Amino acid sequence: MQEQHRELIEWIRSHPDGFVSDKLEIRVADPNNPASGSGMFVNGPIKEGELLYSLPWDLLIKADDAPADGYLRKEMSCGLVRSLLRELRLGDESTFVPYLKYFQSFDESGLVENWSVDGYNLLWEISGHWSPEWSPSSLDDPVVYVWLEYCDGSRHPLETKAAAYVATRAEDFVLIPLFDLANHRNGHMNYAHVNKKIEVVDGVGADGIATRDIAAGEEIHHSYYLCPKCGESLSDGFGTRRLLQNYGFVESMPQRWGFYLKNDDLDETIDITFDIDYAKPGAPPGELDLRWDDGETPKNENELIYLREELERLEEEEDELNNDDDEIPDSEYDVIRRYLEARLVAFRKAVQVATQILGTEAFRSEQDVEKDEGNKIGECLL
């Protein structure tokens, strides 16, 4: 375990009411590969309902303005940014020094709004939302915009970094040390990846509790947007695309894809949301399951037409990406490729299922039959 993680855990345990389970550890996912990314793991079996950690109220950084922000709740809490800044300006006199070290190592460059202009525009072109007016060279990123326009903040680098840090946490009005060291993954379909919940009691503290039995060696996950007490900013219209937009990574399965747009060619508003996951155990390797939101299915052939046209557009984007020679940093290019592959997999499966539901085999071409293998994601980097 890195010294930074060890110091944080010891700091929590040093409080009379602080607790961190001896079975909990923060480490890289693959001990033989330091680049595999860190996460929260257990080194012994955990029972459902068992306490993983407990932080008393005075070990949390609270928003000055909770929860009366009104509109600001949709983006971030201005008061929480100010509270964080106050602790940062105290320096070594802050009681949160072990936690603030995570802020110091927070790298904003991985967030999409801080990408190169070429990388940013390519991502949004693939997403179908490209606009030359919306790029890093022409506008402030959304977080900075809110901080400046609605929070009356300044462009001081410390302030904009604090705003970005708060905006990328999973809770709206409180910063919970240790909590965000668990990685995101949904678990609402075929596999129970989510195995922890957070309970925050005003004036008391925050507890991390196992939501099911957890085997030794298993990673702890929580969902950033599909959970009973997710921050309000994450509860409306979120999915794989917005997770990338806000946090800078392409989520693993299961994924949620949502599309709400006015299609001028079809003279109709398209409103489609679906979840996709690996098929349940026993299915052929690489098989996927798709579930329409709230039991909804494509309502008419126009929605199927949209799905097919979007799939064709994405396949063209894939061809162009393979021949792209733009000066895009490798780190951005890798994320863009993973996102495009994930989106292609999702749309291929959606077209297949929608065609079956609507019974319109006329929409299924011979080329689609050849692309059946595209519904299997063994070769995709998700």
Secondary structure as GFF3:
##gff-version 3
##sequence-region A 1 382
A	DSSP	alpha_helix	3	14	.	.	.	ID=ss1
A	DSSP	beta_strand	19	20	.	.	.	ID=ss2
A	DSSP	beta_strand	24	30	.	.	.	ID=ss3
A	DSSP	beta_strand	33	42	.	.	.	ID=ss4
A	DSSP	beta_strand	51	56	.	.	.	ID=ss5
A	DSSP	three_ten_helix	57	59	.	.	.	ID=ss6
A	DSSP	beta_strand	61	62	.	.	.	ID=ss7
A	DSSP	three_ten_helix	70	74	.	.	.	ID=ss8
A	DSSP	alpha_helix	78	90	.	.	.	ID=ss9
A	DSSP	three_ten_helix	91	93	.	.	.	ID=ss10
A	DSSP	alpha_helix	97	104	.	.	.	ID=ss11
A	DSSP	three_ten_helix	108	110	.	.	.	ID=ss12
A	DSSP	three_ten_helix	112	114	.	.	.	ID=ss13
A	DSSP	alpha_helix	117	127	.	.	.	ID=ss14
A	DSSP	alpha_helix	142	149	.	.	.	ID=ss15
A	DSSP	alpha_helix	157	167	.	.	.	ID=ss16
A	DSSP	beta_strand	174	175	.	.	.	ID=ss17
A	DSSP	three_ten_helix	179	181	.	.	.	ID=ss18
A	DSSP	beta_strand	183	184	.	.	.	ID=ss19
A	DSSP	beta_strand	196	201	.	.	.	ID=ss20
A	DSSP	beta_strand	205	210	.	.	.	ID=ss21
A	DSSP	beta_strand	219	222	.	.	.	ID=ss22
A	DSSP	three_ten_helix	232	234	.	.	.	ID=ss23
A	DSSP	alpha_helix	240	247	.	.	.	ID=ss24
A	DSSP	beta_strand	255	263	.	.	.	ID=ss25
A	DSSP	beta_strand	268	278	.	.	.	ID=ss26
A	DSSP	beta_strand	288	292	.	.	.	ID=ss27
A	DSSP	three_ten_helix	293	295	.	.	.	ID=ss28
A	DSSP	alpha_helix	301	322	.	.	.	ID=ss29
A	DSSP	alpha_helix	330	358	.	.	.	ID=ss30
A	DSSP	three_ten_helix	361	363	.	.	.	ID=ss31
A	DSSP	alpha_helix	366	370	.	.	.	ID=ss32
A	DSSP	three_ten_helix	372	375	.	.	.	ID=ss33
###
